[in-house]
Protein backbone atom coordinates (compact mmCIF):
# COMPACT_ATOMS: atom_id res chain seq x y z
CA UNK A 1 0.00 0.00 0.00
CA UNK A 2 1.25 3.45 -0.91
CA UNK A 3 -0.10 4.65 2.44
CA UNK A 4 2.60 2.60 4.20
CA UNK A 5 5.31 4.52 2.34
CA UNK A 6 3.52 7.79 3.07
CA UNK A 7 3.52 6.92 6.77
CA UNK A 8 7.23 6.12 6.66
CA UNK A 9 8.06 9.29 4.75
CA UNK A 10 6.11 11.35 7.29
CA UNK A 11 7.99 9.65 10.11
CA UNK A 12 11.37 10.28 8.51
CA UNK A 13 10.61 13.99 8.07
CA UNK A 14 9.99 14.16 11.81
CA UNK A 15 13.12 12.09 12.46
CA UNK A 16 15.20 14.58 10.47
CA UNK A 17 14.41 17.46 12.83
CA UNK A 18 14.87 15.25 15.90
CA UNK A 19 18.26 13.89 14.82
CA UNK A 20 20.31 17.00 15.75
CA UNK A 21 18.82 17.25 19.26
CA UNK A 22 20.94 16.81 22.36
CA UNK A 23 19.78 14.51 25.15
CA UNK A 24 18.26 17.32 27.32
CA UNK A 25 16.26 18.64 24.33
CA UNK A 26 13.96 15.63 24.43
CA UNK A 27 12.65 16.84 27.80
CA UNK A 28 11.47 20.16 26.33
CA UNK A 29 7.79 20.81 26.93
CA UNK A 30 5.57 21.31 23.87
CA UNK A 31 2.38 23.40 23.57
CA UNK A 32 0.26 20.21 23.71
CA UNK A 33 -1.07 19.42 27.20
CA UNK A 34 2.38 19.82 28.71
CA UNK A 35 3.74 16.83 26.78
CA UNK A 36 7.49 16.79 26.29
CA UNK A 37 9.16 15.81 23.02
CA UNK A 38 9.90 12.49 24.73
CA UNK A 39 6.18 12.07 25.46
CA UNK A 40 5.32 12.69 21.81
CA UNK A 41 7.84 10.16 20.52
CA UNK A 42 6.86 7.62 23.19
CA UNK A 43 3.20 7.96 22.23
CA UNK A 44 3.93 7.46 18.55
CA UNK A 45 6.24 4.54 19.28
CA UNK A 46 3.74 2.72 21.49
CA UNK A 47 0.84 3.02 19.07
CA UNK A 48 2.94 2.22 16.00
CA UNK A 49 3.86 -0.99 17.80
CA UNK A 50 0.19 -1.54 18.64
CA UNK A 51 -0.73 -1.17 14.96
CA UNK A 52 1.96 -3.66 13.97
CA UNK A 53 0.72 -6.18 16.53
CA UNK A 54 -2.92 -5.65 15.51
CA UNK A 55 -2.32 -6.48 11.86
CA UNK A 56 -3.97 -9.88 11.50
CA UNK A 57 -3.91 -10.66 15.21
CA UNK A 58 -6.77 -9.17 17.22
CA UNK A 59 -6.03 -11.39 20.24
CA UNK A 60 -2.48 -10.08 20.45
CA UNK A 61 -3.74 -6.52 20.22
CA UNK A 62 -6.23 -7.10 23.05
CA UNK A 63 -3.41 -8.43 25.22
CA UNK A 64 -1.25 -5.42 24.33
CA UNK A 65 -3.96 -2.87 25.09
CA UNK A 66 -5.40 -4.47 28.26
CA UNK A 67 -2.80 -2.93 30.65
CA UNK A 68 -3.28 0.46 28.99
CA UNK A 69 -7.07 0.25 29.40
CA UNK A 70 -6.66 -0.81 33.03
CA UNK A 71 -4.53 2.26 33.77
CA UNK A 72 -6.99 4.54 32.00
CA UNK A 73 -9.75 3.10 34.21
CA UNK A 74 -7.79 4.17 37.29
CA UNK A 75 -7.76 7.77 36.07
CA UNK A 76 -4.35 7.90 34.43
CA UNK A 77 -4.00 10.00 31.30
CA UNK A 78 -3.10 8.42 27.98
CA UNK A 79 0.44 9.74 28.13
CA UNK A 80 0.88 8.36 31.66
CA UNK A 81 -0.05 4.87 30.49
CA UNK A 82 2.98 4.71 28.22
CA UNK A 83 5.57 5.14 30.96
CA UNK A 84 5.34 1.59 32.31
CA UNK A 85 5.41 0.20 28.76
CA UNK A 86 8.48 2.26 27.88
CA UNK A 87 10.18 1.04 31.09
CA UNK A 88 12.56 3.99 31.34
CA UNK A 89 13.26 4.31 27.62
CA UNK A 90 13.80 8.01 26.89
CA UNK A 91 15.86 10.53 24.98
CA UNK A 92 18.00 9.36 22.09
CA UNK A 93 17.47 5.68 22.91
CA UNK A 94 13.69 6.18 22.63
CA UNK A 95 14.20 8.17 19.43
CA UNK A 96 16.25 5.32 17.92
CA UNK A 97 13.68 2.69 18.96
CA UNK A 98 10.83 4.75 17.48
CA UNK A 99 12.70 5.34 14.21
CA UNK A 100 13.49 1.63 13.77
CA UNK A 101 9.91 0.76 14.72
CA UNK A 102 8.52 3.08 12.03
CA UNK A 103 10.29 1.05 9.35
CA UNK A 104 9.00 -2.18 10.89
CA UNK A 105 5.41 -0.90 10.91
CA UNK A 106 5.65 0.33 7.31
CA UNK A 107 7.16 -2.98 6.16
CA UNK A 108 4.34 -4.95 7.78
CA UNK A 109 1.60 -2.84 6.20
CA UNK A 110 3.15 -2.38 2.77
CA UNK A 111 2.11 -5.80 1.52
CA UNK A 112 -1.03 -6.20 3.63
CA UNK A 113 -4.42 -6.65 2.01
CA UNK A 114 -5.83 -3.08 2.11
CA UNK A 115 -9.34 -4.20 3.08
CA UNK A 116 -8.31 -6.72 5.75
CA UNK A 117 -9.70 -5.88 9.19
CA UNK A 118 -7.49 -4.59 11.98
CA UNK A 119 -8.53 -4.58 15.64
CA UNK A 120 -8.26 -1.21 17.37
CA UNK A 121 -9.34 0.71 20.47
CA UNK A 122 -12.66 1.67 18.90
CA UNK A 123 -14.27 -0.07 15.95
CA UNK A 124 -12.15 -2.34 13.75
CA UNK A 125 -10.56 -0.64 10.75
CA UNK A 126 -9.30 -1.68 7.37
CA UNK A 127 -5.53 -2.07 7.10
CA UNK A 128 -5.48 0.94 4.78
CA UNK A 129 -7.31 3.06 7.37
CA UNK A 130 -5.04 1.79 10.14
CA UNK A 131 -1.80 2.84 8.46
CA UNK A 132 -3.39 6.11 7.32
CA UNK A 133 -4.25 6.75 10.97
CA UNK A 134 -0.59 6.20 11.87
CA UNK A 135 0.44 8.79 9.27
CA UNK A 136 -2.19 11.17 10.62
CA UNK A 137 -0.98 10.81 14.21
CA UNK A 138 2.65 11.20 13.16
CA UNK A 139 1.79 14.33 11.20
CA UNK A 140 -0.40 15.79 13.95
CA UNK A 141 1.81 15.06 16.95
CA UNK A 142 4.84 15.91 14.84
CA UNK A 143 3.44 19.44 14.59
CA UNK A 144 4.03 19.81 18.33
CA UNK A 145 7.72 19.14 17.75
CA UNK A 146 7.96 21.48 14.77
CA UNK A 147 6.23 24.18 16.84
CA UNK A 148 8.45 23.92 19.93
CA UNK A 149 11.61 23.84 17.81
CA UNK A 150 10.46 26.92 15.89
CA UNK A 151 10.45 25.17 12.52
CA UNK A 152 7.79 25.81 9.87
CA UNK A 153 6.97 22.50 8.22
CA UNK A 154 6.83 22.29 4.44
CA UNK A 155 4.19 19.74 3.46
CA UNK A 156 3.87 17.55 0.38
CA UNK A 157 0.83 16.07 -1.32
CA UNK A 158 1.02 12.94 0.82
CA UNK A 159 -1.12 14.89 3.32
CA UNK A 160 -4.03 14.08 1.03
CA UNK A 161 -4.35 10.93 3.17
CA UNK A 162 -4.83 13.10 6.27
CA UNK A 163 -7.26 15.40 4.48
CA UNK A 164 -9.29 12.41 3.26
CA UNK A 165 -9.46 11.05 6.79
CA UNK A 166 -10.62 14.47 7.96
CA UNK A 167 -13.42 14.57 5.39
CA UNK A 168 -14.60 11.01 6.00
CA UNK A 169 -14.82 11.57 9.77
CA UNK A 170 -17.29 14.46 9.35
CA UNK A 171 -20.09 12.33 10.80
CA UNK A 172 -17.87 11.01 13.61
CA UNK A 173 -17.24 14.54 14.90
CA UNK A 174 -20.97 14.94 15.61
CA UNK A 175 -21.90 11.37 16.54
CA UNK A 176 -19.02 11.22 19.03
CA UNK A 177 -20.62 14.17 20.84
CA UNK A 178 -24.09 12.67 20.77
CA UNK A 179 -25.25 15.20 18.19
CA UNK A 180 -27.32 14.61 15.08
CA UNK A 181 -25.11 14.36 12.01
CA UNK A 182 -25.98 17.16 9.55
CA UNK A 183 -27.05 16.06 6.08
CA UNK A 184 -25.64 16.56 3.52
CA UNK A 185 -21.97 16.71 4.39
CA UNK A 186 -20.30 19.94 3.26
CA UNK A 187 -18.48 20.29 -0.03
CA UNK A 188 -14.73 20.47 0.61
CA UNK A 189 -12.36 22.14 -1.86
CA UNK A 190 -8.71 22.34 -0.88
CA UNK A 191 -5.51 23.63 -2.43
CA UNK A 192 -2.80 20.97 -2.12
CA UNK A 193 0.83 21.86 -1.32
CA UNK A 194 1.58 21.27 -5.02
CA UNK A 195 -1.18 23.67 -6.06
CA UNK A 196 -3.51 20.87 -7.20
CA UNK A 197 -7.20 21.16 -6.33
CA UNK A 198 -8.72 18.42 -4.16
CA UNK A 199 -12.49 18.07 -3.86
CA UNK A 200 -14.89 15.95 -1.81
CA UNK A 201 -18.71 15.71 -1.86
CA UNK A 202 -21.13 17.50 -4.14
CA UNK A 203 -20.56 21.23 -4.78
CA UNK A 204 -22.79 23.29 -2.47
CA UNK A 205 -22.21 27.06 -2.45
CA UNK A 206 -24.12 27.42 0.85
CA UNK A 207 -22.46 24.47 2.61
CA UNK A 208 -18.73 24.25 2.09
CA UNK A 209 -15.18 24.45 3.39
CA UNK A 210 -12.48 25.92 1.16
CA UNK A 211 -8.82 26.79 1.47
CA UNK A 212 -5.39 25.36 2.20
CA UNK A 213 -5.12 21.57 2.54
CA UNK A 214 -2.45 22.02 5.21
CA UNK A 215 -4.70 24.29 7.27
CA UNK A 216 -7.65 21.91 6.84
CA UNK A 217 -5.49 19.06 8.14
CA UNK A 218 -4.36 21.22 11.05
CA UNK A 219 -7.99 21.86 12.02
CA UNK A 220 -9.31 18.28 11.73
CA UNK A 221 -6.34 16.97 13.75
CA UNK A 222 -6.82 19.77 16.30
CA UNK A 223 -3.31 21.19 16.08
CA UNK A 224 -4.74 24.61 15.23
CA UNK A 225 -7.95 26.49 15.97
CA UNK A 226 -10.01 27.37 12.89
CA UNK A 227 -9.60 31.04 13.88
CA UNK A 228 -5.85 30.74 13.34
CA UNK A 229 -6.29 29.72 9.70
CA UNK A 230 -7.57 31.38 6.54
CA UNK A 231 -10.05 28.58 5.78
CA UNK A 232 -13.41 29.73 4.44
CA UNK A 233 -16.50 28.07 5.93
CA UNK A 234 -20.04 28.62 4.66
CA UNK A 235 -23.23 27.30 6.25
CA UNK A 236 -24.10 26.13 9.79
CA UNK A 237 -22.93 22.53 9.31
CA UNK A 238 -19.54 23.52 7.86
CA UNK A 239 -18.99 26.20 10.49
CA UNK A 240 -19.81 23.91 13.44
CA UNK A 241 -17.77 21.05 11.97
CA UNK A 242 -14.65 23.17 11.67
CA UNK A 243 -15.10 24.46 15.22
CA UNK A 244 -15.21 20.90 16.62
CA UNK A 245 -13.60 18.68 13.96
CA UNK A 246 -11.95 15.55 15.33
CA UNK A 247 -10.57 12.96 12.93
CA UNK A 248 -9.07 10.72 15.61
CA UNK A 249 -10.62 8.08 17.86
CA UNK A 250 -11.42 8.50 21.53
CA UNK A 251 -13.79 10.66 23.57
CA UNK A 252 -14.70 14.14 22.31
CA UNK A 253 -11.80 16.58 22.44
CA UNK A 254 -12.00 20.33 21.98
CA UNK A 255 -9.52 22.06 19.68
CA UNK A 256 -6.93 24.41 21.21
CA UNK A 257 -8.08 27.94 21.97
CA UNK A 258 -7.31 30.52 19.29
CA UNK A 259 -3.67 31.57 19.39
CA UNK A 260 -2.57 28.76 21.72
CA UNK A 261 -0.73 26.62 19.14
CA UNK A 262 1.87 28.21 16.90
CA UNK A 263 5.45 27.99 15.67
CA UNK A 264 7.61 29.14 18.57
CA UNK A 265 9.77 32.21 18.11
CA UNK A 266 12.38 30.89 20.52
CA UNK A 267 13.25 27.73 18.57
PEFEN-V268204 format. One record per residue. RES is the residue in three letters. PHI is phi in whole degrees, -180 to 180 (NA if undefined). Layout:
# PEFEN-V268204
{{RES/PHI} {RES/PHI}}
This chain:
# PEFEN-V268204
{{UNK/NA} {UNK/-58} {UNK/-60} {UNK/-66} {UNK/-70} {UNK/-64} {UNK/-60} {UNK/-66} {UNK/-61} {UNK/-62} {UNK/-65} {UNK/-73} {UNK/-64} {UNK/-66} {UNK/-59} {UNK/-65} {UNK/-86} {UNK/-84} {UNK/-53} {UNK/-76} {UNK/-67} {UNK/-86} {UNK/-51} {UNK/-65} {UNK/-63} {UNK/-69} {UNK/-92} {UNK/-66} {UNK/-85} {UNK/-90} {UNK/-84} {UNK/-104} {UNK/53} {UNK/77} {UNK/-65} {UNK/-87} {UNK/-60} {UNK/-56} {UNK/-61} {UNK/-61} {UNK/-67} {UNK/-63} {UNK/-64} {UNK/-64} {UNK/-63} {UNK/-62} {UNK/-82} {UNK/-64} {UNK/-63} {UNK/-60} {UNK/-66} {UNK/-66} {UNK/-63} {UNK/-70} {UNK/-65} {UNK/79} {UNK/-148} {UNK/-64} {UNK/-64} {UNK/-65} {UNK/-65} {UNK/-57} {UNK/-66} {UNK/-66} {UNK/-85} {UNK/-54} {UNK/-64} {UNK/-66} {UNK/-61} {UNK/-62} {UNK/-69} {UNK/-61} {UNK/-66} {UNK/-87} {UNK/102} {UNK/-70} {UNK/-79} {UNK/-59} {UNK/-68} {UNK/-68} {UNK/-69} {UNK/-83} {UNK/-65} {UNK/-67} {UNK/-67} {UNK/-72} {UNK/52} {UNK/89} {UNK/-66} {UNK/-158} {UNK/59} {UNK/-67} {UNK/-67} {UNK/-67} {UNK/-56} {UNK/-64} {UNK/-65} {UNK/-63} {UNK/-63} {UNK/-65} {UNK/-64} {UNK/-59} {UNK/-64} {UNK/-63} {UNK/-63} {UNK/-62} {UNK/-61} {UNK/-67} {UNK/-87} {UNK/-57} {UNK/-106} {UNK/-73} {UNK/-69} {UNK/-55} {UNK/-94} {UNK/-64} {UNK/-88} {UNK/-125} {UNK/-69} {UNK/-147} {UNK/-62} {UNK/-95} {UNK/-64} {UNK/-58} {UNK/-129} {UNK/-74} {UNK/-60} {UNK/-62} {UNK/-66} {UNK/-65} {UNK/-77} {UNK/-65} {UNK/-64} {UNK/-67} {UNK/-63} {UNK/-59} {UNK/-65} {UNK/-63} {UNK/-67} {UNK/-69} {UNK/-70} {UNK/-61} {UNK/-60} {UNK/-61} {UNK/-73} {UNK/-57} {UNK/-63} {UNK/-69} {UNK/-87} {UNK/72} {UNK/-112} {UNK/-84} {UNK/-77} {UNK/-107} {UNK/-85} {UNK/-124} {UNK/-71} {UNK/-68} {UNK/-71} {UNK/-57} {UNK/-60} {UNK/-69} {UNK/-62} {UNK/-62} {UNK/-62} {UNK/-62} {UNK/-68} {UNK/-74} {UNK/-100} {UNK/-52} {UNK/-64} {UNK/-60} {UNK/-55} {UNK/-83} {UNK/-61} {UNK/-65} {UNK/-100} {UNK/75} {UNK/-102} {UNK/-67} {UNK/-79} {UNK/-61} {UNK/-137} {UNK/-85} {UNK/-69} {UNK/-63} {UNK/-73} {UNK/-122} {UNK/-130} {UNK/-123} {UNK/-98} {UNK/-70} {UNK/-54} {UNK/-78} {UNK/99} {UNK/-64} {UNK/-103} {UNK/-112} {UNK/-133} {UNK/-136} {UNK/68} {UNK/-74} {UNK/-57} {UNK/-144} {UNK/-57} {UNK/-98} {UNK/-153} {UNK/-157} {UNK/-128} {UNK/-137} {UNK/142} {UNK/-70} {UNK/-64} {UNK/-61} {UNK/-67} {UNK/-61} {UNK/-63} {UNK/-63} {UNK/-74} {UNK/-70} {UNK/-94} {UNK/61} {UNK/-99} {UNK/-146} {UNK/-81} {UNK/-54} {UNK/-67} {UNK/-94} {UNK/-124} {UNK/-106} {UNK/-60} {UNK/-103} {UNK/-122} {UNK/-130} {UNK/98} {UNK/-58} {UNK/-66} {UNK/-65} {UNK/-65} {UNK/-68} {UNK/-56} {UNK/-71} {UNK/-79} {UNK/-123} {UNK/-46} {UNK/-146} {UNK/-96} {UNK/-112} {UNK/-74} {UNK/109} {UNK/-63} {UNK/-57} {UNK/-122} {UNK/-92} {UNK/-67} {UNK/-64} {UNK/-63} {UNK/-55} {UNK/84} {UNK/-81} {UNK/-119} {UNK/-163} {UNK/-73} {UNK/-65} {UNK/-83} {UNK/-83} {UNK/67}}
